[in-house]
Amino acid sequence: MSIAESVKEVRKRILNAANRVGRRPEDIVLVAATKGVEIERIREAIKAGIRVCGENRVQEARPKMDMLKKEASWHFIGHLQKNKIKYLIGEVDLIHSVDSIELAGEISLLAGKRGIIQDILLEVNISGEKGKFGIPPDKAKETVKAISGLENISLNGMMTIPPFSETPEYSRSYFRSLRELRDEIISLGITTSGFKELSMGMSNDFEVGIEEGATLVRIGTAIFGERN
Ligand SMILES: *Cc1c(COP(=O)(O)O)cnc(C)c1O
């Protein structure tokens, strides 16, 4: 399948998943995960209608963003180290993977210096799996509260990566937990921003993510094929 055909297919699956649960497909943002994908192939995806690209590594992201700045919106979805933040602030429209108050503080500081508000999501390790990035769910509320107090950050919601499984249904309970956590946090009134975004679902489980309320899905393999 060509990239254009794959994008079309993924769109169709997003539409169907949204329809199954009575959601509007336009409320779901398709983020093309472009790690390891060369610029020409990203361009092909953009031609096929991709509007948002997500990168994992700062070094790899910068040249791609510089080349394709006008063609697409860029998100950062990978693990982020403090010393790399300066390369991203103001360059990416959303950072999905903020996993500590310290990191958020540093982002806010740099964003302030550049006179902007940086949109971010809090990464939550909803399954509690060892060795995985993200805030433990029982620390989420206090973390959200602390980050919401930062001046140059807009905390728009949360992201999670469930344990890997070949079976998409296996992700459902984790996605549901993240949605419930979001709803609880909203009802507590501890956020200053909308906090409605849920970044959940990859190639193997994005339809389940959408059924459980994802507003952003991050899809690589289903668009670009297997990575080597
Ligand atoms: C690579 C990656 C994706 C996309 O994964 P696929 O299974 O290829 O769709 C999504 N999110 C993150 C954080 C990734 O690193």
The ligand as an ORCA input file, in Angstrom:
! r2SCAN-3c Opt
* xyz 0 1
  C       6.499      5.359     17.632
  C       5.473      5.953     18.502
  C       4.122      5.939     18.138
  C       3.604      5.257     16.898
  O       3.711      3.865     17.043
  P       3.151      2.885     15.903
  O       2.925      1.613     16.622
  O       4.200      2.787     14.863
  O       1.900      3.471     15.382
  C       3.224      6.563     18.983
  N       3.614      7.175     20.125
  C       4.899      7.202     20.506
  C       5.256      7.878     21.768
  C       5.859      6.580     19.707
  O       7.132      6.584     20.109
*
